[in-house]
């Protein structure tokens, strides 16, 4: 799968926000939830040439994804970092 650098960076920020503290593994269910979240918000850019005129859409997708990651972390008792 090809992903343009701005999209890849946004996805990385989601995973970095989710990443559990050292010694605290993520469950399979949590990782699958994150995969679905990332696919839902960023899937439209998979295997596509990135059009920088759509950066507003990417920003909106990242904000929406971050809100979901934050809610997940709150449910897990970890709060957003």
Long-range contacts (C-beta under 8 A, 24 or more apart in sequence): 1-46, 1-47, 2-46, 2-47, 2-48, 3-42, 3-45, 3-46, 3-47, 4-45, 4-48, 4-49, 4-50, 5-50, 6-50, 6-52, 6-55, 6-58, 7-42, 7-45, 7-50, 7-58, 10-42, 10-58, 10-61, 10-62, 10-65, 11-38, 11-42, 13-62, 13-66, 14-38, 14-41, 14-62, 14-65, 14-66, 14-69, 17-66, 17-69, 17-70, 17-73, 17-80, 17-81, 18-69, 18-72, 18-73, 20-78, 30-72, 30-76, 33-72, 34-69, 34-72, 37-65, 37-68, 37-69, 37-72, 38-65, 40-65, 41-65, 41-68
